[in-house]
Amino acid sequence: MYSINRIDQNDAISSVRSYSTYEPEKNNKIFKHSAIVLLIIALILVIALVISISLVFTIGLKAAQRNTFSSENLSTILPYEPCMCGCPSIQPLFNDETKASARIINGETARAHSWPWQILLIAFDSNQTPISFCGATIITERHILTAAHCVHLEGPPIIVLFPGKHSLNLDISLTSGYVADKIYIHEGYNLAHHHDIAILTIREPLRFDSYIRPICLATPHSSVLQANEELVAIGWGRIYAEPETNIYAQSLQQVKLAYVPTSHPNCSEIFEPGVAHPGQMCAGKPGYNACQGDSGGPLMRQRRIPNTENYYWEQIGITSATIDCGWNSTWPDIYTNIPYYYDWIMATIKRAV
């Protein structure tokens, strides 16, 4: 068996009777009455028209408000609907793999701010010195999703979140980010990376814009992953798999991976006793992996918005652990399975308000 290493990321109008011309006085009264009736009917029709226009305007306004990307609206909608989540203003770009210029491990530098839900998570000690960093993702304006091992540290540490980042900068202070107010680590988390999931809250809500947006989460009803289905991981982790080469990315990296079923030997043999925990999953590709520093970041897939030609991004996993970052092996990496923990995520968000 192999040792597992952390990867630190909504009528009808009555007819008027005809009277004889030999009864003018009576006819005048009838005409007056008829005029009054017609006036009343006209008034009723005008009122009805005004009400209907008002209703149409109100319904249209509410629909427009639902499609307006504001934090006030998003804070009351869970889960968000595409494209209220998972739709970047700046679209990701991928180069041909043979032309990759940098790596997660054999990945490439991401287009700046094309993954607006990615957060740089830094743990500080009591002396306000950075001691580790991870990735994380925005799921609401006040809730951040990451791996449990990124925040389950001695101290306890001070966890600070930096949204909207592209370049890695560890020379920053607590006051330049969002300090985590509360940390909710899954009750079953252990050092074997079972239940490796945590939610952090911040007091001051994020302001969503082109650089800062939430990611959609895969639900238990999402379509089942297929073997070799294309997935994407991102992070600022190590860019070389060789153990002696401890170089981290200076800009956010992205890499295309493939889903590896837990029944596949390359996945199952990683675990003790040869079976993955239900909350774990595997993804990777020979030579293409996540590595140390990428923990807590998202494993994503692109989904089509129903009845449209548009797409959005859905987080299917959380980067959790690796055997060797793909160094001289075909082992995939281990990820926390989002659909398995979806109910836990929703329950935690509801109590973490």
N, C-alpha and C positions, 0 to 999 in steps of 0.2 A: 504494500500500500504506500501511497505517496503522501508527503506532507503538503498541506495546502497553505498557501501564503495569502495574506491580505492584499487587496488591491486598493490602497488608500487613494464612491459618488451616489332650453317654454311658447169698393162700396158702390154701393149703388146710390145714385141720386134719385130720389122719388120724383115721379112725373108731376107736372103742374096741371091742374084741371083747367079746361077751357071754358070761359064764361061768355054769355050772350052780350052783344053790344048794347042790348036794351037795358042792361043793368050796370051803368057806368060806375055808380058809387060803390057798388059791391065789388065790381072788377078792380077798382082802384085799391080797395082794401086787400084784395087777393094779391094784386101786383106788389103792394108794399110788403105783405107777408112773404111773398115769394122772394123778393129782393133781400129781405132779412135772412131768410133760410139760405139763399145762395151765398150771402156774405159770410154767414156762420160756417157754411161748408168750406168756402174758400179759405177762411181763417184757419179752420182745422187742417186743411191740406197744407197750408204754409207752415203751421206749427209742426206737422208730421215731417215735412221736408227738412225743416231746420234740425229736428231731432235726429233724423236719419243721417244728415250730413255730419252732425256732431259725433254720432256714433262711429261713422266711417273714419272720421278724422282721429277720434280717440283710439280706435283699434289700430289704425295705421301708425299712430304715434307710438303706441305700446310695442308694436312689432318692430318699429325702427329702433326704439330704445333697447329691445332685446338684442338687436344686431349691432348696437353701439358698443365699442370696445372700451368700457369704463370699469374701473375697479369697483365702483358702487354697485353696478349690476352684477358683476361676476361674483361678488362675495355672497350672493344669495342663491346662486345656481350651482348645484352639484348633482351629478357631474356636469361639467360644461359641455356644450354642444359645439362641434366643429362649425365655423372656425373661431369660436370664442376661445379655443385652445388648439394647440398643435399647428397653427398656421403662421409661419414667420413672415414678416414684412420683407425681409431680405432672404431670398431663396437659397438654400444650400447648393453648392456646386461640387461636383466630383470629377477629378481627373481620371484618365485611364490609369489603371493600377501600375502599369509598367513605367509610368512617368511620375510616380509618387515622389515628392521631394522631401517629405518628412514623415514622421511616424507617430502613432500610438505605438504599435509595432507594425511597420510597413503600411501605415495609413498615410494621411496627408494633412496639411494645414487647412483648417476649415475657413470658409469665407467669413470674414469678420461679422459677428452678430447675426449669423444665419441660424443659430440655435439659441434663441432668446430666453429659453427656460433654463439654460445651464447656469449654475451658480458655483462660484469658487467658495469652498468652505474651509476656513482656517481655524485650527484649535490653538489657543494661546494658554500659557501657564499663568500662574498667579503673578508673575513678574511682567506679564504682557509680552512675553517672547513667543513667537510662533514655534509650535512643536510638531505640527503635522498639518497636512492639507488633503482635501478630498474634493470630489464633485458632489453636486446635489441638483435637484430640480424643483422648479416652482410649480405647485399644484393649485394654490389659491393665492390671493394677495397677502395672506398671512401664514400660509402653511408651506413648509419645505420638506421634500422627501429625500432621504439619503440612506446609506447603509448604517446599521447599528454600530458596527465596529469603528466607524469614523467618529462617533461621539461617545462611545463607551470607553473612556480613558480615565487614567488616574487623575486625581486632583480635587474635585472634578475640573475639567478645563473650561475655559471661556470660549464658546463657539461663536464665531463671527462669520456672517454671510455677505458675499460680494456679488450682487447680480450685475448683468450687463457687461461682463468682462470678456475680453478676447485674449489679451496678453496676461501671462502669469507674472504676478508681482507679489512676492511675499514680504517685501519691505513696506508694509502698510500698517496702520494703527487700528485699534479697536473703534475709534470714533469715525473712521472712514467707511465703515460697513454697518450692517444690521446685526446687533447682538441677539442671539437666540434667547428668547424669554423663557420658554419651556421646552423640554426635550422628552419625547415619548418614545422609549425603546420597547420593542416587542417583548412581551413578558417571557417568551420562550427562548430568547436569544442566548446562545452559548458560544464558546470559543471554537466550536466545530463549524461555525457560520450557519447554523440552523436559525431560521427566523431573523436573518440579517437585514433588518428594516427598522427605520426610525422616522418619526415626524417631528420637525422643529416648528415652533411658532415665533413670530416676531410681533412686537407691540405696534410699531408703526407700519401700516400697510404699504405694500409696494405700489408704485404708480406705473401702471402698464403703458408701454409705448412701443416703438419699433424695436427697441433693444431689450425690453423686459416683458415677457409674456408667459403664460402657463402652458404646460404640456398636457395633452389628453392622456388619460390612463386607460389601459386595457381592462376590460371588465370580465367577469366569469362567462359572459355571453359573447365575448369577442370570438371571431373565428379561430379555430385551433391552428397553431403553428404547424407547418409542414416541414419535413426534413429538407434541409438545405435552403429553406426560405431566407431571403436576403434581409439582414438586420444591420443596424448601424450603431456603433458605440462612439462616444466622444469623451475627451478628457485632456488634462494637462500632465498625464503620467509619463513614466519613462519611455523614451523613444528607441531604446536599444534593448534587446532581450538578454544580451550577454550579461551575466551576473556582475562582472567586473566593470561594466560601463554604466555608471550611475548618472546618466544625463537625462534631465527632464525637459519636456517641451516648453518653449517660451511663448508659443501661441497655441490656442485651442486646436486639438487634433481630431480628426474623424477617420473612421475605418469601416469598411463594409465587411460584415461577417456573415456566417451562415448558422442557422439553427441546427443544433445537434440533439436529436431525441435522447432522453435519459436512458432509453433501452440500448442505445448504441454503445459498444464496448469502449469507445474513446471517451464517452461520458461516464458510464456506470462504473468503470474501473477506477475512476478518481476517488470514489466514495467508499466508505467503510460501512457495512460489509458488502460492497458491490452494488448498492442501490442508493439512488439519490433521495434526499428528503423531498416530500411532496412540494415543499416551497422553494425548491432549487431547480435550476435548469442550466443547460449548457449552450454555449455559442462560441464560434471561432472558425478559423480556416487555417490550414497549414501555413505558418509564417505570418499570420495576421491575427493579432490578439490585443487585448487590453493588458495593462501592466501596473506596477506599483504607482500610486498617485491617481489612478483613474477610478478608484473605489467611490461608490456612492453616486456615480454618474449614471445616465440612462442608457439602456439598450432599447432601440426604437425600431419601429417599422412604419412604412408609409401606407396609408389606407385611403381608399376612394370615398369621398362624401356621397352618400346614397343619392341616386337620381341626378348626379352632376358629373362633370368631367374634372372636377377639382379634387385635390388631395389634401390630407392633413397627416401629421405625425402623431403616433401613439406610443407611449412608453410601455414596453412589455416586460422589462426587467431592470434590476439595479445591479451595477457591477459590484461583485462581492469578493471573489477569490481566484487565484491562479495557481497552477503547478509551477510553471517556469516561464510564463509569458510567451510560450511557443518556442522557447530557445531549444533548438535541436530536438524537437518532438512534434507530435501532431495533437497533443492534448488541447482541448478547448478550455475556455475559462468558465467559471461558475457565476451564475447570476441569480438574484432573488426574483422569483416569479410573481409579477404584479397581479395577474388575475387571481392567484391563490390567496393573496392578501388584500384583495379589493375591499371586502367587507370590513376587515380590520382597519384599513385606511379610512373608509367612510365613517366608521364608528369613532375613530380617534379624532378626526376632524370635527365631528359634531360636539365632542366633549372638550375639545381644545379651542374654545372660542373666547 
